[in-house]
Amino acid sequence: MSARAVDFQSINVAGDPDGLAQLQALGVRTVPVVAKGNDYVMGLSLRDVGAFLGLDDQGADMLPPGELIQRLDWILSAAQRYLRQLPDDQMHAQLPGRPRSYRDLTYHLFQISRAFLGMASGEELTYEKLGESPGDELVTFADIADDGEKARQDLLAWWRDGGAERDFTVTVPTYYGPQPLHETLERTAWHTGQHVRQLMFILDGLNIAPDGPIGDRELSGLPLPEGVWDG
């Protein structure tokens, strides 16, 4: 909306009780949400938001599925490198502006791909699936990186073993409504990429240079926000 000069008020419901009450009055329990009066649309599909706002420009065309898988491979590999650089005494440090620890963020980053694979296999994409917490056995960032490598390998195996032949125009069930499989794959890529950008920001704040920082090769063509964090 910023890039298209749409005036809006951004409300962080984690820190604004009035904003949370407005969300609850709409009958919505997850964010992001874009609302006009009593009408709203879930903000998880950028094209749904564009249609809701009546924007003629819906943004660039989606990258082909094979290219999105390649981007995810690069992004997930980078995430593992950065995790192995993070000091374990930062596991329970909190993200700015929201109650999420670095431990939860880094596990969630790989959970996005796991949730996509479940949905591609016929499961509904649920908020609870994306929000699953890491198990007690994951006690270091290296543990989470090793667990994330399994998620990356599962994604690549799915693509090799029939994923590449899927009809990506079919709709799949998600907690924010039926969505084209292609768009859910795109969201999996840019959602993960945004969190990896945050990992690089965290490393920078600890005066640690990211091992092989991601850039245009990994992220160009993905509908990422301009900022690393919410304004």
Steps between C-alpha positions, in 0.01 A plus 500: 500500500788736571651430159166580334434818702199357686437684827461264793546472874719213620391349834713254695236302688769346722560841657172686446199381706262719298634352178455150636140584593438624145638174363280295729195708405557395139493136612860444393761327714814523286695774329583659260160641412410793277171661605276780375221556749342160564633349179834326500726260317778284638834654412673170428416514130638820350282456193189474719606824668549668163154393384345612832655845459404525134858533381553459126865407555511164677878486484739291293406159366592204717827324431456150350469217757842357416664837558317538832631161613853606406460824697373304802797265479740796508306677776472193725869423451588857601280472809696197615831685456377796704360279775842341548639850558248602768619470861282259697463752783270688260247213473243678716569858390183670373428649161426873486130583532361152551513217755707251301840364597789444263454128569136510390578717196772273370290184541201672337716590203530132404147418611369714213634248248373205704153654505513552123590134443212389720260718306638377167422147625136582571508642853350838579753771576411605855622782719581241766728309260701810419515595868628167636772537763840329485532177697697474822775310317594815304718674756753680279483698177708223339226252599242717325726531194537120481123460534455764229724307264249215516226743397711624208573145383132406530407797280755406233392134510135603455595705195704217346240233575200659330471854631637640176212334313226647718230728363583820685176669394293277733371654822600366840338556841662752733387673819465821300285345231552290184817605318675392178781254570737724302426799724548295818841390370589861426392599850705215646807641323457868588374432854812292565721754326368781718586309817850429366543874440412542867765243594761704314382810686533316834853387414594852401374625837732250667792623285512170312535513123249260338668203333411558135229769523201450275414769246352547154577146383283353774238771546440687173152444362353411840236742640694585815427797726747786473581489873652214697263565793153650529510878507 
